[in-house]
Amino acid sequence: MTHHKLPEVEKRLARIEGHVKGIRKMIDEEKSYPEIVQQITAVRAALDGALGVIVEDLLDHISKTSNVKGKKAANELKDTVSKIL
């Protein structure tokens, strides 16, 4: 299987990694918990976004390589997952 959106996923993960390092720095600097929680929430949302790109890429692949029934199922799953993420 080809991972067409891998560069986008890598870019997102690099940003997330930097963000996590920033959170560690906030902890070292004894920032307030509300500030830290806000940043952790942002990282969680960013991880969900990266996961969404991966799932979308996988479902696009399935849709392109499936019959009509498989394509319909892949599209339904894609819509469902997008609502969750």
N, C-alpha and C positions, 0 to 999 in steps of 0.2 A: 504494500500500500504506500502511496506517495503522501507525504505530509506537506501539502501546499502552503499551509499557514504556519509552518514551523518558525520562519523568521519573525512573524508577529508574536508568537508565543515566547520566543527567546527574548525579544525586546521587552515584553511585558514582565517576564520573570526577572530581568536585569533591573528594571525599575523597582519591582517589589523588593528585591534583595537590598537595594540602596535604601529603600524606605525602612526596612527592618533594621538596618544598621543605624538609621536615624533614631529609631525607637530605643535601641540599646543606648545610644548616646543620651537620649532624654532621661533614661533611667539613671545613668551615671551622673547626670547633672541634677538629679533629684527633682525633676519636673513633677507637676501635680498629676495624680492619677487620672482625673478627667481628661487632661491633655493626652496622656499616654493611651487611655482607652479610645479616644477619638482617632488616634493614629493607627491603633490596632484594628479598629473597625474599617478604616480606609484600606488597610492591607488585606483584610478578609474580602472586601468588595473587589479589590484588584485580583485576588486569587480566583474568585468566582468568575470574573471576566476572562481570565486566562483559561479556566476550565471550559467556559462557554465557547471560546474559539476552538479549542480542541474537539469538543463534542460536535460543533458545527462542521468542522473539517471532516471528521469521521462520518457524520451523517451525509454530507455531500458526496463522499466517496461511495457510500452504500447506495445512495440514490442513483448515482451515475452507473453503477454496475449491476443494478437490480432490474427485475421485470416491473411491470406497471404496479402490481400489488406491493412489491417491495419498496418502490418509490413512494407510494402513498403512505405506507407504514413509516418510512424514514421521515417524511415530511411531518406526519402527525407527531412522531417522537420529538422531532426538532422543535415544533411549536410547544409541546409540553415542557421540554427541558428549558426553553427560553423563558417560560413563565416561572419556573423554579429559580433560575439564576437571575 
